[in-house]
Every structure is written in C-alpha cells, then in structure tokens.
Amino acid sequence: MIEVDSQNWQKKIENQALTETVEHTTRISGEMQDLILTMRMVQVEQVFNRFPRMVRGLAKDLGKEIELKIIGADTELDRTVIDELGDPLVHLIRNSVDHGIEAPSKRKELGKPAEGKLILRAFHSGNHVFIEIEDDGAGINRDKVEAKAIEQDLITSEQARNLTDDKIHQLILASGFSTNDKVSDISGRGVGLDVVKNTIESLGGEISIKSQQGKGSEFSIQLPLTLSILAALLIKVQGETYAIPLSSIVETVLLEKEQIMYAHGQIVMDFRGKIIPLISLKEFFAVPSKNEGKKQQHAVVLVSKGENITGLIVDSFLGQREVVLKSLGNYLKDVYAISGATILGDGRVSLIIDPNALIK
C-alpha cells in the first residue's frame, strides 16, 4: 500500500504542482486498494444458500421439524477462505440436525416446541469473521464425553475433575473421538469433527464449542479476513504504537481517574449503566514505563465481540489509518492477542492487536 502524508509535504514544500501530484497519487492508490478489496471479497451467502434445502431434506428423512434461520449472509470474506468453508459447515449442520435436535415427540416430552431451531450466523469482529451454528437441541452430555475421553486416554480422571465444561466439550474435536455406539449414515456427534478442526486451523482460524445439556449447542468458527488491508485506530502505549481494527471498536472515551472502579479485584468502568471490565495494555503487554507524572485522565478504547464489551486503557489516540497487515512469521506466529504487524509511513513497526483474544 502506498502511504503519502500530503499535509506534511505541503508544509515543507510550497509547490502547487508537487502538491497536486501527491494528492492525485494518494487518490489513485486509494482507488486501487478499494478495487483489490472488492475483487477479493465474497459474501458468505454463496456458501449459505445451499443449506436451507439440505436442512429440509435431512429433517424429512429423520422425521423432524426444523426451522433454519440465517443471519448475516451478506458478511464478506476472502474468496480463498470461502472456497474451503463449505465442507466444515456441512458437517457441523448435519451433526446438529441428526444428533443435536431431538425428534418432535421427544421435544414435547421435554416441554420444548416440536419444531427445533437451527441458527446459522455470520458477522465481522476486528479483522476476523465469526460463523456460528447454534441449535436448541439436546446439547453435549458432559459425563458421556468425560467417560469416553478417559477410556481413550485423552485425559485422566483427576484432570477431568478440574476441567471446565467448555474444556470437556473441546475434547469432541480430538482425532477419532466419538461418544456414539453406532455411527449413522448422516453424521455422528464427534465423528469427523477432528477433520473440521484441521480444516479451520489450516485457514488460520479456530473453532470453539459452548453447550448446555438439554438446552442446545453452539459451534463458533473464527476466521481471519486474510486480506492484507484493514482500517485501524493507532494508539500510543508509553513509547509503543499499536493498531486496533476499527470494526471492533465501539467508542473511544476519556475517563477521569475517579471514574475507574474495582469489582472482585478487576478494574471496571460504568458504560451507560453497564459495568464493563478494563484492561491496561501497558500492564498486559508489559510495556516499559517512561518517567511521566500521574495522569488525571485515561484514554480508553471500547471494543466488542458480539454483545461482550471490554475497555482497553491506552495513553493516547493517534488517529485512524489504513494499514497493511503483515504476518509475524513462523517464529512469532503464536503471540497472544497480536494478529500481525504493519509498517507505518515513517518506517516504524506497529503491532496489530486482536481484540477478540483480549475479550475472551
């Protein structure tokens, strides 16, 4: 990406012809970026369109009543990711239809509506796209998963007692793991989910599971946009400059020192009647301190993932910028809460923060 600061050039050199050339170059480079973005991005609707008919067919074969609701089909994703996304989603949806949602008679016994609900949802958050498959079916039986995991030597009995439900649910993504005695010809809860996990991870994404027995399950897939250009807010933390994707930012605020509160040992703030947690980026990233006096005001960037909001305490806001997302390479690929880096116009390197990781 060509980055030109036309205002600084204009201050240094009062040359009308040069100023016009710089502005023209800036405009052309911006148009090129928009064109590349348009060419690479494709709506997930291209993949989602196949599912209504598939769900109707499966429901008929299984004698079930299922309503499929699709949300966010206009969410855009890089076409290389779209091409690989179809099979994992097919497998997860077939699992929800076959083994997640109960038969109408069983649902009536449990006090549920005869018609099961299946929600397919897509949305942007930061420089990631989230795709969620949610059903109101039987959920995942923790005891059954735990017993099978111990039987297959994935965990010990002592480890099982200390693991949360979410950690236990993640075990169904292990290679060859299944709680089913018989594998149906349609799908099996756990059968082949390791293949889904491997495909998602090969795209640079990750999959997580939330489930409540008797209430339903939610499979959440986090995928990178993969396109290298994103709009970001540059912020300052001591002597370091970081970038936060604009699509994750709800608002920026200046907090007075007395407006910062504590709850259960965690610093929090009141945001329009809602208490939200605060994270000091200086402490989180262990940024070396400079000799500065105590501040009476704190700059806070409010970021969101779905309905969850977290405030990031920074030193100052530097303004918005379109930046080129670059990988940190193989040696630094697993840096927590950092999704990449960019080179600023003055040659300095700025790390790009992954707000989703901080919120989680």
C-alpha positions in Angstrom: 0.0 0.0 0.0 1.4 3.5 -0.9 1.1 5.8 2.1 1.6 9.5 1.4 1.2 12.3 4.0 0.2 15.1 1.7 -0.2 17.7 4.5 3.4 17.3 5.8 4.7 17.6 2.2 2.7 20.7 1.6 4.1 22.3 4.8 7.7 21.6 3.8 7.5 22.4 0.2 5.1 25.1 -1.0 5.0 23.8 -4.6 1.5 23.7 -6.2 2.5 21.2 -8.9 4.0 18.8 -6.4 1.0 19.1 -4.1 -1.4 18.3 -6.9 0.8 15.3 -7.9 0.9 13.9 -4.3 -2.9 14.3 -3.9 -3.5 12.6 -7.2 -1.2 9.7 -6.3 -2.9 9.3 -2.9 -6.3 9.2 -4.6 -5.2 6.7 -7.2 -3.6 4.4 -4.6 -6.8 4.5 -2.6 -8.9 3.6 -5.6 -6.6 0.7 -6.3 -7.0 -0.6 -2.7 -10.8 -0.4 -3.0 -10.7 -2.3 -6.3 -8.5 -5.1 -4.9 -10.7 -5.3 -1.8 -13.8 -5.6 -4.0 -12.2 -8.3 -6.2 -11.1 -10.5 -3.3 -14.1 -10.3 -1.0 -17.2 -12.6 -1.5 -20.4 -12.7 0.6 -20.8 -15.9 2.7 -24.3 -16.1 1.1 -22.5 -18.0 -1.7 -22.0 -20.9 0.8 -25.1 -20.4 3.0 -27.5 -20.7 0.0 -27.1 -24.5 -0.1 -28.2 -25.1 3.4 -32.0 -24.4 3.5 -32.6 -27.2 1.0 -30.2 -29.5 2.7 -31.8 -29.0 6.1 -35.3 -29.6 4.7 -34.2 -32.8 3.2 -32.4 -34.1 6.3 -35.4 -33.1 8.5 -37.8 -35.0 6.2 -35.5 -38.1 6.2 -35.2 -38.1 10.0 -38.9 -37.2 10.7 -38.0 -34.0 12.4 -39.4 -30.5 12.3 -36.6 -27.9 12.0 -36.6 -24.2 11.3 -33.3 -22.8 9.8 -32.6 -19.2 10.4 -29.7 -17.5 8.5 -28.3 -14.2 9.9 -25.6 -12.1 8.3 -25.5 -13.8 4.9 -24.1 -10.5 3.4 -21.0 -10.8 5.6 -17.9 -10.7 3.3 -14.9 -13.0 3.4 -11.9 -13.6 1.3 -12.7 -15.9 -1.6 -9.9 -18.3 -0.8 -11.5 -19.0 2.6 -15.0 -19.2 1.1 -13.8 -22.0 -1.2 -12.7 -24.1 1.8 -15.5 -23.3 4.1 -18.4 -25.3 2.6 -17.4 -28.9 3.8 -16.8 -28.0 7.5 -20.2 -26.1 7.7 -22.0 -29.0 6.0 -20.6 -31.4 8.6 -21.5 -29.2 11.6 -25.0 -28.6 10.3 -25.6 -32.3 9.6 -24.4 -33.1 13.2 -26.8 -30.5 14.7 -29.8 -31.8 12.6 -29.0 -35.5 13.2 -27.8 -35.7 16.8 -28.4 -32.2 18.2 -32.1 -31.6 17.7 -34.4 -34.2 19.1 -37.4 -35.8 17.4 -40.8 -33.9 17.8 -42.2 -36.5 20.3 -39.1 -36.3 22.5 -39.1 -32.5 22.4 -42.7 -32.4 23.6 -41.9 -34.7 26.5 -39.2 -32.3 27.5 -41.5 -29.3 27.3 -39.9 -27.9 24.1 -41.7 -26.8 20.9 -42.0 -29.7 18.4 -40.1 -27.6 15.9 -36.4 -27.3 16.6 -34.4 -24.2 15.8 -31.1 -24.1 13.9 -29.4 -20.7 13.6 -26.5 -20.0 11.1 -24.9 -16.7 11.9 -22.0 -14.7 10.4 -20.6 -11.4 11.5 -17.4 -9.3 11.4 -15.4 -8.6 14.6 -12.0 -6.9 14.3 -10.0 -8.4 11.4 -11.9 -11.7 11.8 -15.2 -13.2 10.6 -17.2 -15.4 13.0 -19.5 -18.1 11.8 -21.8 -19.7 14.4 -24.0 -22.8 14.2 -26.5 -22.8 17.1 -29.2 -25.3 17.9 -31.7 -25.7 20.7 -31.3 -29.5 20.9 -30.0 -31.9 23.4 -26.6 -30.4 23.9 -23.5 -32.3 24.8 -23.5 -34.8 27.6 -20.5 -34.0 29.8 -20.5 -37.3 31.7 -20.5 -39.3 28.4 -17.7 -37.2 26.8 -15.7 -37.3 30.0 -16.0 -41.1 30.3 -15.1 -41.7 26.7 -12.1 -39.3 26.9 -10.8 -41.2 29.9 -11.4 -44.5 28.1 -9.3 -43.3 25.1 -6.5 -42.0 27.4 -7.1 -38.4 26.3 -7.3 -37.2 30.0 -7.0 -38.8 33.4 -9.8 -39.0 36.0 -8.0 -36.3 38.1 -7.7 -34.0 35.1 -11.4 -34.5 34.2 -12.5 -33.3 37.7 -10.5 -30.0 37.2 -11.7 -29.2 33.6 -14.5 -26.8 32.9 -17.4 -27.8 30.8 -16.0 -25.8 27.8 -12.7 -27.7 28.0 -14.5 -31.0 28.2 -16.6 -30.1 25.1 -13.5 -29.3 23.2 -12.5 -33.0 23.5 -15.0 -34.0 20.9 -12.7 -32.3 18.4 -10.0 -34.8 19.1 -8.9 -37.2 16.3 -11.2 -40.3 16.2 -13.2 -39.2 19.2 -16.9 -40.3 19.3 -19.5 -40.9 22.0 -21.8 -42.8 19.7 -22.1 -46.5 19.8 -23.3 -46.5 16.2 -22.4 -44.1 13.5 -25.4 -43.0 11.4 -25.2 -42.7 7.7 -25.9 -39.0 8.0 -23.5 -37.9 10.7 -22.3 -38.7 14.2 -21.7 -36.2 17.0 -17.9 -36.2 17.3 -17.2 -38.4 14.3 -15.1 -36.5 11.8 -15.1 -33.3 13.9 -11.3 -33.5 14.0 -11.3 -33.1 10.2 -13.5 -29.9 10.6 -11.0 -28.6 13.2 -8.0 -29.3 11.0 -9.6 -27.6 8.0 -10.5 -24.5 10.0 -7.0 -24.3 11.6 -5.4 -24.7 8.1 -7.2 -21.5 7.2 -5.7 -19.7 10.2 -8.9 -19.9 12.2 -10.1 -21.7 15.3 -13.3 -23.4 16.5 -14.8 -23.3 19.9 -17.9 -25.0 21.5 -20.4 -23.9 24.0 -23.1 -26.3 25.1 -25.6 -26.8 27.9 -27.2 -30.2 28.3 -30.8 -30.2 27.4 -30.6 -26.6 26.1 -28.5 -26.9 22.9 -25.0 -26.3 21.5 -23.2 -23.5 19.7 -20.2 -24.1 17.4 -18.2 -20.9 16.8 -15.7 -20.6 14.0 -13.3 -17.7 14.0 -11.6 -17.0 10.6 -9.2 -14.3 9.5 -10.2 -12.0 6.7 -6.8 -12.8 5.1 -7.0 -9.7 3.0 -4.0 -7.6 4.0 -5.5 -4.1 4.1 -7.6 -3.0 7.1 -8.8 0.2 8.7 -7.4 0.7 12.2 -7.1 3.2 15.0 -3.4 3.9 16.0 -2.9 4.2 19.7 0.1 5.0 21.9 1.2 3.0 25.0 4.3 4.5 26.6 6.8 4.5 23.7 5.0 1.9 21.6 2.4 2.3 18.8 -0.3 -0.3 18.4 -3.1 -0.6 15.9 -6.7 -1.7 16.8 -9.1 -2.8 13.9 -11.9 -0.2 13.6 -14.5 -2.9 13.1 -14.0 -4.0 16.7 -14.2 -0.5 18.2 -17.5 0.7 19.7 -16.3 4.0 21.0 -13.3 5.9 22.5 -13.7 7.8 25.8 -11.6 9.8 28.2 -12.1 8.6 31.8 -11.4 10.7 34.9 -9.2 9.0 37.5 -12.1 8.7 39.9 -14.3 7.1 37.3 -12.2 3.9 37.4 -13.7 1.4 39.9 -12.9 -2.0 41.2 -15.1 -5.1 41.4 -13.8 -8.5 42.5 -10.2 -7.4 42.1 -10.8 -6.3 38.5 -10.7 -2.7 37.3 -14.1 -1.7 35.7 -16.0 1.3 34.4 -19.6 2.3 34.1 -20.5 2.5 30.4 -24.1 3.8 30.1 -25.3 1.9 33.1 -23.4 -1.3 32.3 -20.3 -2.3 34.2 -17.6 -3.5 31.8 -14.1 -4.7 32.5 -11.0 -2.7 31.8 -7.6 -3.9 30.6 -4.4 -1.8 30.8 -2.4 -2.5 27.6 0.7 -1.2 29.4 0.4 -3.9 32.0 -0.9 -6.6 29.7 2.0 -6.3 27.2 4.5 -5.3 29.9 5.5 -2.1 28.1 8.4 -0.5 29.9 7.4 2.7 31.8 8.6 6.2 31.0 9.1 8.8 33.6 5.8 10.5 33.4 3.6 12.1 36.1 0.4 10.6 37.2 -2.4 11.2 34.8 -5.8 12.7 35.8 -7.4 11.2 32.7 -7.2 7.9 31.0 -7.8 7.2 27.3 -10.0 4.1 26.8 -10.9 2.2 23.6 -14.1 0.2 24.0 -14.0 -2.9 21.8 -16.7 -5.6 21.3 -17.1 -9.2 20.3 -20.8 -9.8 19.8 -22.5 -8.5 22.9 -19.4 -8.5 25.1 -17.6 -5.2 25.6 -14.2 -4.6 27.1 -12.3 -1.3 27.6 -8.6 -1.1 26.7 -6.7 1.6 28.6 -4.1 3.4 26.4 -2.0 6.5 26.7 -3.4 8.4 23.7 -5.1 8.1 20.4 -3.1 8.8 17.2 -5.9 8.7 14.7 -7.3 6.4 12.0 -5.2 4.8 9.3 -5.5 2.2 6.6 -2.7 -0.3 7.3 -1.2 -3.3 5.6 -1.5 -6.5 7.7 1.7 -8.5 7.7 2.4 -11.8 9.3 4.9 -12.0 12.2 6.4 -15.1 10.5 6.9 -18.7 11.7 8.9 -17.7 14.8 6.3 -15.4 16.2 3.1 -16.8 14.9 1.6 -17.7 18.3 1.9 -14.3 20.1 -1.2 -14.0 22.2 -3.6 -11.1 21.4 -1.4 -10.0 18.4 -2.7 -10.8 14.9 0.1 -9.3 12.9 2.1 -6.1 12.3 2.3 -3.2 9.9 4.9 -0.7 8.8 3.9 2.9 9.3 4.7 5.8 7.0 7.8 6.8 9.0 9.2 3.3 8.8 8.3 2.3 12.4 6.7 -1.1 13.0 3.3 -1.2 14.8 1.8 -4.4 16.2 -1.9 -5.1 15.4 -3.9 -6.1 18.4 -6.5 -8.9 18.2 -9.4 -7.5 20.5 -11.3 -10.8 20.3 -8.5 -12.6 22.2 -8.5 -9.8 24.9 -12.3 -10.0 25.3 -12.1 -13.8 25.6 
